Amino acid sequence: MADRARRKRRRLSRSGEFERVYREGRSHASRYLVVYAFPRSEDDGDARLGVSVGRKLGGAVERNRIKRLLREAFWSNAESLRPGHDFVIV
């Protein structure tokens, strides 16, 4: 339970946070994903992640499953990330 609460704090949740990463961050695209990265200046805490999945990919169940898989893959490699960055996966 403590691990889940810790991961919840490391998420982007507000639309303003997503917008800042989209506007001011750098992006890298592949055929299936776009990753945006933005270094936060206010603190050097843990990296934070936001995931956005479009409705083209299916209903809510399929989209939520995709989001869970992307989050798990991201956090399994989190130790190699720089602290103090926000990431959005689209």
Phi and psi restraints in degrees (range 20) as a CNS / XPLOR table:
assign (resid 1 and name C) (resid 2 and name N)
       (resid 2 and name CA) (resid 2 and name C) 1.0 -64.9 20.0 2
assign (resid 2 and name N) (resid 2 and name CA)
       (resid 2 and name C) (resid 3 and name N) 1.0 -37.4 20.0 2
assign (resid 2 and name C) (resid 3 and name N)
       (resid 3 and name CA) (resid 3 and name C) 1.0 -63.4 20.0 2
assign (resid 3 and name N) (resid 3 and name CA)
       (resid 3 and name C) (resid 4 and name N) 1.0 -39.3 20.0 2
assign (resid 3 and name C) (resid 4 and name N)
       (resid 4 and name CA) (resid 4 and name C) 1.0 -65.6 20.0 2
assign (resid 4 and name N) (resid 4 and name CA)
       (resid 4 and name C) (resid 5 and name N) 1.0 -41.9 20.0 2
assign (resid 4 and name C) (resid 5 and name N)
       (resid 5 and name CA) (resid 5 and name C) 1.0 -65.4 20.0 2
assign (resid 5 and name N) (resid 5 and name CA)
       (resid 5 and name C) (resid 6 and name N) 1.0 -39.0 20.0 2
assign (resid 5 and name C) (resid 6 and name N)
       (resid 6 and name CA) (resid 6 and name C) 1.0 -64.8 20.0 2
assign (resid 6 and name N) (resid 6 and name CA)
       (resid 6 and name C) (resid 7 and name N) 1.0 -40.7 20.0 2
assign (resid 6 and name C) (resid 7 and name N)
       (resid 7 and name CA) (resid 7 and name C) 1.0 -68.2 20.0 2
assign (resid 7 and name N) (resid 7 and name CA)
       (resid 7 and name C) (resid 8 and name N) 1.0 -32.5 20.0 2
assign (resid 7 and name C) (resid 8 and name N)
       (resid 8 and name CA) (resid 8 and name C) 1.0 -63.9 20.0 2
assign (resid 8 and name N) (resid 8 and name CA)
       (resid 8 and name C) (resid 9 and name N) 1.0 -36.8 20.0 2
assign (resid 8 and name C) (resid 9 and name N)
       (resid 9 and name CA) (resid 9 and name C) 1.0 -67.8 20.0 2
assign (resid 9 and name N) (resid 9 and name CA)
       (resid 9 and name C) (resid 10 and name N) 1.0 -23.2 20.0 2
assign (resid 9 and name C) (resid 10 and name N)
       (resid 10 and name CA) (resid 10 and name C) 1.0 -94.0 20.0 2
assign (resid 10 and name N) (resid 10 and name CA)
       (resid 10 and name C) (resid 11 and name N) 1.0 25.9 20.0 2
assign (resid 10 and name C) (resid 11 and name N)
       (resid 11 and name CA) (resid 11 and name C) 1.0 -112.6 20.0 2
assign (resid 11 and name N) (resid 11 and name CA)
       (resid 11 and name C) (resid 12 and name N) 1.0 148.2 20.0 2
assign (resid 11 and name C) (resid 12 and name N)
       (resid 12 and name CA) (resid 12 and name C) 1.0 -85.9 20.0 2
assign (resid 12 and name N) (resid 12 and name CA)
       (resid 12 and name C) (resid 13 and name N) 1.0 131.4 20.0 2
assign (resid 12 and name C) (resid 13 and name N)
       (resid 13 and name CA) (resid 13 and name C) 1.0 -127.5 20.0 2
assign (resid 13 and name N) (resid 13 and name CA)
       (resid 13 and name C) (resid 14 and name N) 1.0 -27.7 20.0 2
assign (resid 13 and name C) (resid 14 and name N)
       (resid 14 and name CA) (resid 14 and name C) 1.0 -91.2 20.0 2
assign (resid 14 and name N) (resid 14 and name CA)
       (resid 14 and name C) (resid 15 and name N) 1.0 146.8 20.0 2
assign (resid 14 and name C) (resid 15 and name N)
       (resid 15 and name CA) (resid 15 and name C) 1.0 -63.5 20.0 2
assign (resid 15 and name N) (resid 15 and name CA)
       (resid 15 and name C) (resid 16 and name N) 1.0 -30.8 20.0 2
assign (resid 15 and name C) (resid 16 and name N)
       (resid 16 and name CA) (resid 16 and name C) 1.0 -64.2 20.0 2
assign (resid 16 and name N) (resid 16 and name CA)
       (resid 16 and name C) (resid 17 and name N) 1.0 -35.8 20.0 2
assign (resid 16 and name C) (resid 17 and name N)
       (resid 17 and name CA) (resid 17 and name C) 1.0 -67.0 20.0 2
assign (resid 17 and name N) (resid 17 and name CA)
       (resid 17 and name C) (resid 18 and name N) 1.0 -42.3 20.0 2
assign (resid 17 and name C) (resid 18 and name N)
       (resid 18 and name CA) (resid 18 and name C) 1.0 -62.1 20.0 2
assign (resid 18 and name N) (resid 18 and name CA)
       (resid 18 and name C) (resid 19 and name N) 1.0 -46.4 20.0 2
assign (resid 18 and name C) (resid 19 and name N)
       (resid 19 and name CA) (resid 19 and name C) 1.0 -59.8 20.0 2
assign (resid 19 and name N) (resid 19 and name CA)
       (resid 19 and name C) (resid 20 and name N) 1.0 -41.5 20.0 2
assign (resid 19 and name C) (resid 20 and name N)
       (resid 20 and name CA) (resid 20 and name C) 1.0 -62.7 20.0 2
assign (resid 20 and name N) (resid 20 and name CA)
       (resid 20 and name C) (resid 21 and name N) 1.0 -41.4 20.0 2
assign (resid 20 and name C) (resid 21 and name N)
       (resid 21 and name CA) (resid 21 and name C) 1.0 -66.4 20.0 2
assign (resid 21 and name N) (resid 21 and name CA)
       (resid 21 and name C) (resid 22 and name N) 1.0 -42.4 20.0 2
assign (resid 21 and name C) (resid 22 and name N)
       (resid 22 and name CA) (resid 22 and name C) 1.0 -61.7 20.0 2
assign (resid 22 and name N) (resid 22 and name CA)
       (resid 22 and name C) (resid 23 and name N) 1.0 -47.6 20.0 2
assign (resid 22 and name C) (resid 23 and name N)
       (resid 23 and name CA) (resid 23 and name C) 1.0 -74.2 20.0 2
assign (resid 23 and name N) (resid 23 and name CA)
       (resid 23 and name C) (resid 24 and name N) 1.0 -45.7 20.0 2
assign (resid 23 and name C) (resid 24 and name N)
       (resid 24 and name CA) (resid 24 and name C) 1.0 -103.2 20.0 2
assign (resid 24 and name N) (resid 24 and name CA)
       (resid 24 and name C) (resid 25 and name N) 1.0 -11.0 20.0 2
assign (resid 24 and name C) (resid 25 and name N)
       (resid 25 and name CA) (resid 25 and name C) 1.0 -87.6 20.0 2
assign (resid 25 and name N) (resid 25 and name CA)
       (resid 25 and name C) (resid 26 and name N) 1.0 174.6 20.0 2
assign (resid 25 and name C) (resid 26 and name N)
       (resid 26 and name CA) (resid 26 and name C) 1.0 -100.4 20.0 2
assign (resid 26 and name N) (resid 26 and name CA)
       (resid 26 and name C) (resid 27 and name N) 1.0 151.9 20.0 2
assign (resid 26 and name C) (resid 27 and name N)
       (resid 27 and name CA) (resid 27 and name C) 1.0 -127.7 20.0 2
assign (resid 27 and name N) (resid 27 and name CA)
       (resid 27 and name C) (resid 28 and name N) 1.0 155.1 20.0 2
assign (resid 27 and name C) (resid 28 and name N)
       (resid 28 and name CA) (resid 28 and name C) 1.0 -139.3 20.0 2
assign (resid 28 and name N) (resid 28 and name CA)
       (resid 28 and name C) (resid 29 and name N) 1.0 129.8 20.0 2
assign (resid 28 and name C) (resid 29 and name N)
       (resid 29 and name CA) (resid 29 and name C) 1.0 -119.0 20.0 2
assign (resid 29 and name N) (resid 29 and name CA)
       (resid 29 and name C) (resid 30 and name N) 1.0 147.1 20.0 2
assign (resid 29 and name C) (resid 30 and name N)
       (resid 30 and name CA) (resid 30 and name C) 1.0 -124.9 20.0 2
assign (resid 30 and name N) (resid 30 and name CA)
       (resid 30 and name C) (resid 31 and name N) 1.0 -171.8 20.0 2
assign (resid 30 and name C) (resid 31 and name N)
       (resid 31 and name CA) (resid 31 and name C) 1.0 -65.1 20.0 2
assign (resid 31 and name N) (resid 31 and name CA)
       (resid 31 and name C) (resid 32 and name N) 1.0 -32.0 20.0 2
assign (resid 31 and name C) (resid 32 and name N)
       (resid 32 and name CA) (resid 32 and name C) 1.0 -108.6 20.0 2
assign (resid 32 and name N) (resid 32 and name CA)
       (resid 32 and name C) (resid 33 and name N) 1.0 -26.8 20.0 2
assign (resid 32 and name C) (resid 33 and name N)
       (resid 33 and name CA) (resid 33 and name C) 1.0 -133.3 20.0 2
assign (resid 33 and name N) (resid 33 and name CA)
       (resid 33 and name C) (resid 34 and name N) 1.0 154.2 20.0 2
assign (resid 33 and name C) (resid 34 and name N)
       (resid 34 and name CA) (resid 34 and name C) 1.0 -124.6 20.0 2
assign (resid 34 and name N) (resid 34 and name CA)
       (resid 34 and name C) (resid 35 and name N) 1.0 130.6 20.0 2
assign (resid 34 and name C) (resid 35 and name N)
       (resid 35 and name CA) (resid 35 and name C) 1.0 -115.3 20.0 2
assign (resid 35 and name N) (resid 35 and name CA)
       (resid 35 and name C) (resid 36 and name N) 1.0 124.3 20.0 2
assign (resid 35 and name C) (resid 36 and name N)
       (resid 36 and name CA) (resid 36 and name C) 1.0 -106.1 20.0 2
assign (resid 36 and name N) (resid 36 and name CA)
       (resid 36 and name C) (resid 37 and name N) 1.0 139.1 20.0 2
assign (resid 36 and name C) (resid 37 and name N)
       (resid 37 and name CA) (resid 37 and name C) 1.0 -131.1 20.0 2
assign (resid 37 and name N) (resid 37 and name CA)
       (resid 37 and name C) (resid 38 and name N) 1.0 137.2 20.0 2
assign (resid 37 and name C) (resid 38 and name N)
       (resid 38 and name CA) (resid 38 and name C) 1.0 -140.8 20.0 2
assign (resid 38 and name N) (resid 38 and name CA)
       (resid 38 and name C) (resid 39 and name N) 1.0 121.9 20.0 2
assign (resid 38 and name C) (resid 39 and name N)
       (resid 39 and name CA) (resid 39 and name C) 1.0 -78.2 20.0 2
assign (resid 39 and name N) (resid 39 and name CA)
       (resid 39 and name C) (resid 40 and name N) 1.0 125.0 20.0 2
assign (resid 39 and name C) (resid 40 and name N)
       (resid 40 and name CA) (resid 40 and name C) 1.0 -79.3 20.0 2
assign (resid 40 and name N) (resid 40 and name CA)
       (resid 40 and name C) (resid 41 and name N) 1.0 142.1 20.0 2
assign (resid 40 and name C) (resid 41 and name N)
       (resid 41 and name CA) (resid 41 and name C) 1.0 -100.6 20.0 2
assign (resid 41 and name N) (resid 41 and name CA)
       (resid 41 and name C) (resid 42 and name N) 1.0 -21.1 20.0 2
assign (resid 41 and name C) (resid 42 and name N)
       (resid 42 and name CA) (resid 42 and name C) 1.0 -73.2 20.0 2
assign (resid 42 and name N) (resid 42 and name CA)
       (resid 42 and name C) (resid 43 and name N) 1.0 -27.3 20.0 2
assign (resid 42 and name C) (resid 43 and name N)
       (resid 43 and name CA) (resid 43 and name C) 1.0 -155.4 20.0 2
assign (resid 43 and name N) (resid 43 and name CA)
       (resid 43 and name C) (resid 44 and name N) 1.0 165.8 20.0 2
assign (resid 43 and name C) (resid 44 and name N)
       (resid 44 and name CA) (resid 44 and name C) 1.0 -112.8 20.0 2
assign (resid 44 and name N) (resid 44 and name CA)
       (resid 44 and name C) (resid 45 and name N) 1.0 41.7 20.0 2
assign (resid 44 and name C) (resid 45 and name N)
       (resid 45 and name CA) (resid 45 and name C) 1.0 -72.5 20.0 2
assign (resid 45 and name N) (resid 45 and name CA)
       (resid 45 and name C) (resid 46 and name N) 1.0 -168.1 20.0 2
assign (resid 45 and name C) (resid 46 and name N)
       (resid 46 and name CA) (resid 46 and name C) 1.0 -62.8 20.0 2
assign (resid 46 and name N) (resid 46 and name CA)
       (resid 46 and name C) (resid 47 and name N) 1.0 158.3 20.0 2
assign (resid 46 and name C) (resid 47 and name N)
       (resid 47 and name CA) (resid 47 and name C) 1.0 -65.0 20.0 2
assign (resid 47 and name N) (resid 47 and name CA)
       (resid 47 and name C) (resid 48 and name N) 1.0 146.8 20.0 2
assign (resid 47 and name C) (resid 48 and name N)
       (resid 48 and name CA) (resid 48 and name C) 1.0 -119.8 20.0 2
assign (resid 48 and name N) (resid 48 and name CA)
       (resid 48 and name C) (resid 49 and name N) 1.0 149.9 20.0 2
assign (resid 48 and name C) (resid 49 and name N)
       (resid 49 and name CA) (resid 49 and name C) 1.0 -127.9 20.0 2
assign (resid 49 and name N) (resid 49 and name CA)
       (resid 49 and name C) (resid 50 and name N) 1.0 139.2 20.0 2
assign (resid 49 and name C) (resid 50 and name N)
       (resid 50 and name CA) (resid 50 and name C) 1.0 -127.2 20.0 2
assign (resid 50 and name N) (resid 50 and name CA)
       (resid 50 and name C) (resid 51 and name N) 1.0 143.0 20.0 2
assign (resid 50 and name C) (resid 51 and name N)
       (resid 51 and name CA) (resid 51 and name C) 1.0 -126.0 20.0 2
assign (resid 51 and name N) (resid 51 and name CA)
       (resid 51 and name C) (resid 52 and name N) 1.0 132.5 20.0 2
assign (resid 51 and name C) (resid 52 and name N)
       (resid 52 and name CA) (resid 52 and name C) 1.0 -126.5 20.0 2
assign (resid 52 and name N) (resid 52 and name CA)
       (resid 52 and name C) (resid 53 and name N) 1.0 124.3 20.0 2
assign (resid 52 and name C) (resid 53 and name N)
       (resid 53 and name CA) (resid 53 and name C) 1.0 -125.2 20.0 2
assign (resid 53 and name N) (resid 53 and name CA)
       (resid 53 and name C) (resid 54 and name N) 1.0 124.7 20.0 2
assign (resid 53 and name C) (resid 54 and name N)
       (resid 54 and name CA) (resid 54 and name C) 1.0 -75.3 20.0 2
assign (resid 54 and name N) (resid 54 and name CA)
       (resid 54 and name C) (resid 55 and name N) 1.0 162.0 20.0 2
assign (resid 54 and name C) (resid 55 and name N)
       (resid 55 and name CA) (resid 55 and name C) 1.0 -72.8 20.0 2
assign (resid 55 and name N) (resid 55 and name CA)
       (resid 55 and name C) (resid 56 and name N) 1.0 -12.6 20.0 2
assign (resid 55 and name C) (resid 56 and name N)
       (resid 56 and name CA) (resid 56 and name C) 1.0 -61.2 20.0 2
assign (resid 56 and name N) (resid 56 and name CA)
       (resid 56 and name C) (resid 57 and name N) 1.0 -26.5 20.0 2
assign (resid 56 and name C) (resid 57 and name N)
       (resid 57 and name CA) (resid 57 and name C) 1.0 -82.4 20.0 2
assign (resid 57 and name N) (resid 57 and name CA)
       (resid 57 and name C) (resid 58 and name N) 1.0 -4.4 20.0 2
assign (resid 57 and name C) (resid 58 and name N)
       (resid 58 and name CA) (resid 58 and name C) 1.0 135.5 20.0 2
assign (resid 58 and name N) (resid 58 and name CA)
       (resid 58 and name C) (resid 59 and name N) 1.0 -168.9 20.0 2
assign (resid 58 and name C) (resid 59 and name N)
       (resid 59 and name CA) (resid 59 and name C) 1.0 -75.6 20.0 2
assign (resid 59 and name N) (resid 59 and name CA)
       (resid 59 and name C) (resid 60 and name N) 1.0 -177.6 20.0 2
assign (resid 59 and name C) (resid 60 and name N)
       (resid 60 and name CA) (resid 60 and name C) 1.0 -60.0 20.0 2
assign (resid 60 and name N) (resid 60 and name CA)
       (resid 60 and name C) (resid 61 and name N) 1.0 -38.6 20.0 2
assign (resid 60 and name C) (resid 61 and name N)
       (resid 61 and name CA) (resid 61 and name C) 1.0 -62.8 20.0 2
assign (resid 61 and name N) (resid 61 and name CA)
       (resid 61 and name C) (resid 62 and name N) 1.0 -46.8 20.0 2
assign (resid 61 and name C) (resid 62 and name N)
       (resid 62 and name CA) (resid 62 and name C) 1.0 -65.7 20.0 2
assign (resid 62 and name N) (resid 62 and name CA)
       (resid 62 and name C) (resid 63 and name N) 1.0 -42.2 20.0 2
assign (resid 62 and name C) (resid 63 and name N)
       (resid 63 and name CA) (resid 63 and name C) 1.0 -64.4 20.0 2
assign (resid 63 and name N) (resid 63 and name CA)
       (resid 63 and name C) (resid 64 and name N) 1.0 -42.0 20.0 2
assign (resid 63 and name C) (resid 64 and name N)
       (resid 64 and name CA) (resid 64 and name C) 1.0 -65.5 20.0 2
assign (resid 64 and name N) (resid 64 and name CA)
       (resid 64 and name C) (resid 65 and name N) 1.0 -36.5 20.0 2
assign (resid 64 and name C) (resid 65 and name N)
       (resid 65 and name CA) (resid 65 and name C) 1.0 -64.8 20.0 2
assign (resid 65 and name N) (resid 65 and name CA)
       (resid 65 and name C) (resid 66 and name N) 1.0 -42.8 20.0 2
assign (resid 65 and name C) (resid 66 and name N)
       (resid 66 and name CA) (resid 66 and name C) 1.0 -61.3 20.0 2
assign (resid 66 and name N) (resid 66 and name CA)
       (resid 66 and name C) (resid 67 and name N) 1.0 -43.3 20.0 2
assign (resid 66 and name C) (resid 67 and name N)
       (resid 67 and name CA) (resid 67 and name C) 1.0 -62.9 20.0 2
assign (resid 67 and name N) (resid 67 and name CA)
       (resid 67 and name C) (resid 68 and name N) 1.0 -42.0 20.0 2
assign (resid 67 and name C) (resid 68 and name N)
       (resid 68 and name CA) (resid 68 and name C) 1.0 -62.0 20.0 2
assign (resid 68 and name N) (resid 68 and name CA)
       (resid 68 and name C) (resid 69 and name N) 1.0 -43.2 20.0 2
assign (resid 68 and name C) (resid 69 and name N)
       (resid 69 and name CA) (resid 69 and name C) 1.0 -65.4 20.0 2
assign (resid 69 and name N) (resid 69 and name CA)
       (resid 69 and name C) (resid 70 and name N) 1.0 -41.5 20.0 2
assign (resid 69 and name C) (resid 70 and name N)
       (resid 70 and name CA) (resid 70 and name C) 1.0 -65.0 20.0 2
assign (resid 70 and name N) (resid 70 and name CA)
       (resid 70 and name C) (resid 71 and name N) 1.0 -41.9 20.0 2
assign (resid 70 and name C) (resid 71 and name N)
       (resid 71 and name CA) (resid 71 and name C) 1.0 -62.8 20.0 2
assign (resid 71 and name N) (resid 71 and name CA)
       (resid 71 and name C) (resid 72 and name N) 1.0 -43.5 20.0 2
assign (resid 71 and name C) (resid 72 and name N)
       (resid 72 and name CA) (resid 72 and name C) 1.0 -64.1 20.0 2
assign (resid 72 and name N) (resid 72 and name CA)
       (resid 72 and name C) (resid 73 and name N) 1.0 -42.7 20.0 2
assign (resid 72 and name C) (resid 73 and name N)
       (resid 73 and name CA) (resid 73 and name C) 1.0 -64.1 20.0 2
assign (resid 73 and name N) (resid 73 and name CA)
       (resid 73 and name C) (resid 74 and name N) 1.0 -40.0 20.0 2
assign (resid 73 and name C) (resid 74 and name N)
       (resid 74 and name CA) (resid 74 and name C) 1.0 -64.6 20.0 2
assign (resid 74 and name N) (resid 74 and name CA)
       (resid 74 and name C) (resid 75 and name N) 1.0 -49.8 20.0 2
assign (resid 74 and name C) (resid 75 and name N)
       (resid 75 and name CA) (resid 75 and name C) 1.0 -73.0 20.0 2
assign (resid 75 and name N) (resid 75 and name CA)
       (resid 75 and name C) (resid 76 and name N) 1.0 -20.2 20.0 2
assign (resid 75 and name C) (resid 76 and name N)
       (resid 76 and name CA) (resid 76 and name C) 1.0 -70.5 20.0 2
assign (resid 76 and name N) (resid 76 and name CA)
       (resid 76 and name C) (resid 77 and name N) 1.0 -20.5 20.0 2
assign (resid 76 and name C) (resid 77 and name N)
       (resid 77 and name CA) (resid 77 and name C) 1.0 -109.9 20.0 2
assign (resid 77 and name N) (resid 77 and name CA)
       (resid 77 and name C) (resid 78 and name N) 1.0 15.9 20.0 2
assign (resid 77 and name C) (resid 78 and name N)
       (resid 78 and name CA) (resid 78 and name C) 1.0 -66.0 20.0 2
assign (resid 78 and name N) (resid 78 and name CA)
       (resid 78 and name C) (resid 79 and name N) 1.0 -27.2 20.0 2
assign (resid 78 and name C) (resid 79 and name N)
       (resid 79 and name CA) (resid 79 and name C) 1.0 -66.3 20.0 2
assign (resid 79 and name N) (resid 79 and name CA)
       (resid 79 and name C) (resid 80 and name N) 1.0 -20.5 20.0 2
assign (resid 79 and name C) (resid 80 and name N)
       (resid 80 and name CA) (resid 80 and name C) 1.0 -89.8 20.0 2
assign (resid 80 and name N) (resid 80 and name CA)
       (resid 80 and name C) (resid 81 and name N) 1.0 0.5 20.0 2
assign (resid 80 and name C) (resid 81 and name N)
       (resid 81 and name CA) (resid 81 and name C) 1.0 -90.3 20.0 2
assign (resid 81 and name N) (resid 81 and name CA)
       (resid 81 and name C) (resid 82 and name N) 1.0 151.1 20.0 2
assign (resid 81 and name C) (resid 82 and name N)
       (resid 82 and name CA) (resid 82 and name C) 1.0 -73.4 20.0 2
assign (resid 82 and name N) (resid 82 and name CA)
       (resid 82 and name C) (resid 83 and name N) 1.0 139.6 20.0 2
assign (resid 82 and name C) (resid 83 and name N)
       (resid 83 and name CA) (resid 83 and name C) 1.0 -71.9 20.0 2
assign (resid 83 and name N) (resid 83 and name CA)
       (resid 83 and name C) (resid 84 and name N) 1.0 157.3 20.0 2
assign (resid 83 and name C) (resid 84 and name N)
       (resid 84 and name CA) (resid 84 and name C) 1.0 81.3 20.0 2
assign (resid 84 and name N) (resid 84 and name CA)
       (resid 84 and name C) (resid 85 and name N) 1.0 21.6 20.0 2
assign (resid 84 and name C) (resid 85 and name N)
       (resid 85 and name CA) (resid 85 and name C) 1.0 -119.6 20.0 2
assign (resid 85 and name N) (resid 85 and name CA)
       (resid 85 and name C) (resid 86 and name N) 1.0 149.2 20.0 2
assign (resid 85 and name C) (resid 86 and name N)
       (resid 86 and name CA) (resid 86 and name C) 1.0 -107.7 20.0 2
assign (resid 86 and name N) (resid 86 and name CA)
       (resid 86 and name C) (resid 87 and name N) 1.0 137.7 20.0 2
assign (resid 86 and name C) (resid 87 and name N)
       (resid 87 and name CA) (resid 87 and name C) 1.0 -126.5 20.0 2
assign (resid 87 and name N) (resid 87 and name CA)
       (resid 87 and name C) (resid 88 and name N) 1.0 141.0 20.0 2
assign (resid 87 and name C) (resid 88 and name N)
       (resid 88 and name CA) (resid 88 and name C) 1.0 -127.2 20.0 2
assign (resid 88 and name N) (resid 88 and name CA)
       (resid 88 and name C) (resid 89 and name N) 1.0 129.7 20.0 2
assign (resid 88 and name C) (resid 89 and name N)
       (resid 89 and name CA) (resid 89 and name C) 1.0 -109.1 20.0 2
assign (resid 89 and name N) (resid 89 and name CA)
       (resid 89 and name C) (resid 90 and name N) 1.0 125.5 20.0 2
